Amino acid sequence: MIKHVTALLLAFAAASAFAQKPIEIKVVVVSMFEVGNDTGDMPGEYQYWVERQHLDKVYAFPQGYHDLRLNPQTGVLGLLTGMGTAKATASVMALGLDPRFDLSHAYWLVAGIAGIDPHVGSLGSAVWADYLVDGDLGHEIDAREIPPNWPTGHVPLRKSTPYEEPRTDDNGAAFPLNSTLTNWAFNLTKDTKLPDTAEIAERRKAYLPEDADAPAHRPPFVLRGDVLSGQNFWHGKLMSQWAHDWVAYQTDGKGHYAACGMEDTGTMQSLTWLARAGKVDLNRVMVLRTASNYDQQRAGITAAESLAETKITKYGAFMPSLDSAYRVGHVVVDALVVNWAQTREHIPQ
């Protein structure tokens, strides 16, 4: 009798342990905002992924911004972080410490919209990032009090003048991504046909009319470039020039600014610490940003007038940029999942 009871207890313990085994995740798709519901209405960054990747199983996630969604058949998990660096940092950290999921072999794809420099890309274009640079961490003087010989009022943390050398490396201002993985993702998707419309084709004409060969005039395309991340939604030609200079400074000239977002350095900071704790593999992170708007004014209007036109869901290429993010991003996600026998242990080259 005792042996029988003991066997039953051991079987129950084994069954409980099996039931609590973490779910292995193959790819985490990170989106930052949604307009309304997850499905069936006007989309934000999350909805196309939920609908088209069939992320139908919902997991309550009160410690983060929004409930999680999983496709149990493919192992693709959707995370909606909320807008801004702080929400992204907290939501990613909360997921990384969630015992329900095994993220040790997971790839991470951040897929969101952005502003783009018209000298670099066009509306609806997709940018694969090599560097994520923080645009918030530093000092700032109001524009009305900038010394006349300064190019900007932004000063690096613990420095006294703009772009002061030597640059300090311990500020967490720049995060390099795995270039091998980014190369693979770019080469896999560089010929992806992106949505173009008569509306954004007309909008392109208003930018850099003096330069017929400017990238701003091209139909949407896939490119490489780097992302400046910051909580302030800045705008204008002078701010765009600052973004170029800031990215170049913080990466020792290796980075080249292309697009601006709000959350990516927060996401990367959490992933960096989670990797240090053995929870994730930092070499498996990719960032894809698609251009919903230009980061500056078109010919004939001021930066303030342009900013007044630049409102969420009203961006010049809002819907095409959401579609572009999925069209490019899902090619990478699908390839990782289909080839999981290889990609689980070996990062694609």
N, C-alpha and C positions, 0 to 999 in steps of 0.2 A: 504493500500500500504506500509506504513512504517513498519507495523508488518510483512508483507511478506518479505520485504528486510532484516529486522532484523533477521528473521528466517533463511533466506538464508545465511547471514553472520555467524550466529552461527553454522549452519551446515557445512559451509566451514571451520570455525575455528576448529570444532570438527574433520572433516576429515583430516585437516592438522596435527593436534596433533596426530591422530591415525597413519598417514603415517610416522610420525617422531618418533614413539615409538621405543626405542632401541630394537635390536634383542637379545633375550635371548640366551646366549651361554651356552652349557652344558659342553663341554670339549674344552680346548685350547691345541693343540699339538704343542710343541715348538721344532723346528729343528734349527740347526745352520748354515749349509752350503748346497749348491747344486752345482753340477759339471757344469751343462749346463742349459737346459730347465727344467721346472717343470715336464714335462712328455715326454716320448717317446725316451729318449736317455740314456746314462750312468747315473745311479742314484747317488745322494748324499743322505744326511739324509732326505730330504724333499720328494723326488719323490714317494717312495712307499706309503706314507701317502696320497699324492694327488691322486694317481691313485686308490689305493685300498679302500680308504674311500670316494672316489667320491667327493673330494673338488673342485667342478666344478665352483662355483660362485666366481668370482674375484672381490675384492674390492680394489680400488686404495688406496695406503698407502704411500704417498710421505714423510710423517713425520717419516717413518721407513725405514728399509733396503730394503724391498721387499713387493710387493703387498700381501694382505691377500687372503686366499681361504677358502670358507665355503661350507659345505653340508647343505643346508637349511632344509632338511628333518630330519636330525639327530641332528643338532645343534653343530656339531663338526667344530671348526675353526682351520685353520693351520696358524702358524706364523713362518716365516723364519727370524732369527735375524741378520745373518751375524756372521762371526767368531770373537772371542775375547770378553773379558769382556766388553769393552766400547760399542761395537755395540749391544750386548745383553741387557745391561742395558738400553740403549736409546730406543731400539725397544720395549721392554716390557713395559717401562713407557709410550711410545707413544700409545700403544694399550690400556693400562689401563685407559688412559684419553680420549679415542676416544668415542664421544657421540653416535656413531652409534650402540654400543654394550653394553648390560647389562651383566657384568661379575660377578655380586654379588653372584651367586650360582655356578659359573664355577669351574670345576676341571682343574688343570694344569698338563700336563704330558710333562716333558722335556725328549726327546728321542734322544740320540746321541751316537756317537762312542767314544772310549777312548783307552788309553793304559792301560794294566793291569799288575800287579805284578805276575810273574809266580809261586810264592809261594802261591798265593791266588786263581787264576783262570786260565782259558785257553782261547786260541783264539776262538772268536765267542761266548763266555759266556756273560751272561747278569747280570748286577749288579744293584740291588735296593739299593739306598742310604738312610742312616739315617742322616748323617751329610754332609754338604758341607763346605769345609775349603778353605780359601783364601791362596794361596801360594805366592802372590805378595806383600802383605802389610807387610813391615818390612824394615830392614836394611840389607846390604850385603857387604862383603869384598871379593875382588878377591881371588881366591883359592891360588894364589902364596904368599899371605900375611896373610893367616890364622894363628893365633898363634898355636904352635904345640900341645897344650892341648885342642884345640877346635875340636869338631866332625864335624863342618860345618862352613861356612862363613855366613850363614843366621842367623840373629838376630831379635827377635820380635820387633815390633815398640815400641819405647820409652824404650827399654831395652839396656843393654851394653854387654851382653854375650848370647850365644845360650841357649834357653830354661830357661832363668832366671826366678826365682820365686820371689814373687808371680806373676802369670799371670794376665795381665790386661784384663778386660772383655769388655771394651768399644771400642775396635778397629774394631769391625765388622768382625772379622777373621773367625768366625764359625757360621753356620746357622743350627740349628737342624730342621729336618722335622717332621711332625706328624707321630709318630711311629705306631699309631693305623691304619692309612690309609696305611702306608707302609707294615705293617703286613698283611693287607687284600690283597694288591696287590701281595705281595710275595707268600702268600698261594694260591692265585688264579692261579698263573702262574708257580709255582716252578717245575711242571712236564711237562712243555711245551717242546716239541721236537725241538731242534735247529739244523740248518743246519751244517753239517760236510762235509769236502771234503778230498780227498786223499792228496791234497797239504798242508792243514793246519795240517793234521795228521802227515805228514812227518816233518813239521816245528816244531811241538811240541817235537819231539824226541831230537832236538838239545838243549833244555833247561833243566837245572838241571839233566843231565844224571846220576849224582851220587845219585839221590833220585828217585827211581822207583815209589814212592807213591806221588810224588809232584802233586799238582792240575794242574800244567802246562801240564801234560800228559793226562789229562782226556778229553774226548769229550766235546763239549760245554755244559754248564749247567747254571742254574739260581741260583744266590747266593745273599747274603746280604753283604754289605761292604760300605765304605765311599769314597767320591770323593774329591780329591785335585784339586782345580781350579786355573789356572794361565795362564797369557798371554804368558809366555815363554814355548815353546815346549822343555822341558828338557828330558834327556835320560841317562840311565846308572845305574849300580848297586848301586853306591854311592848315586846318586840322589834318587833312590828308597828307600834307607835306610833313607835318610833325610825326604822323604815324610811320611814314617811310623812315624818317631819321631815327625815331625811337626804336623801331624793330632792328635797324642796322646796328645801332649802338648796343642794344641789349644782347645781340647775337654775335658781336665782334665782326660784323660785316657779312656773316654767313646767311642771314635771313633776309628775305625780300617781301615787304608788306604787299598784300593783295586784297585782303578782306578784313572786316571788323565784325566781331560778335561780342557777346556779353558774358559767357559762362565758361569758356573752355579752360582757362587757367585754374579755375576753381575745381572743375572736374579732374584735371590733371594733378592738382595738388593732392586730392583725396586718393587717387589711384597710386600716386607715388608713395604715400604712407601705407596704403593697403599692400603694395608690393613689398615694402619693407617688413610688413607683418606676415608675409608669405601667403596672402589671400588671393592675389592676382599677379599676372605677368605683365609688367609694364611695357614689354616689347610687343605686345599684342593690341596696341591702341592706335586707332586711326581717326582722323578728324576731317570731315567733309562739310564744306560750307558752300551754299548756292546763293547766287546774287539776286536778291529781291529788289534792290535799289542801288543807285550809285551813292557813294559816300560824300558827294559834293553837289553844288548847284550846276545847273545847265547854263548855257550861254544866255545872257540877257536878264537874269534875275540874281538876287542876292542870296547869300547863304541862309539868312533868316527866312526869306520867302520860300526857299527850297525846303527848309526844315518844316515849315508849316504844312507843306504838301506831303511830308513823309510820315504817315501814320500807319500803324499796324493794320493789316488787311487792305490798305489803300496804296501800298507800295506799287511802283510801276510794273513789277513782275512778281507780285505776291504768289498767285496761283501757279504760274510756270516754275517758279523757284522751288515750291513744295514738290511739284512733280519731278523736277530735275533731281532733287535730293533722293527721291525713291528710285528713279530710273538708274542712277549711277550707283547708289549705295546697295541696292538689292543684288546687283551683279556680284559684288564682293561677298555679301552675306551668303548668297546661294552657293557660290563656289566653295566657301569654307565649310558649309554644312554637307554638301554632296561629297566632298573629299575628306570627310572627318577622319577616316582611317589614317590619312597622312597628316592632315592639318592639326589634329589633336596634339601630336608630339612634335611636329616640325612646322615652323613658321614658313609660309610660302616665300619663294625667292623669285 
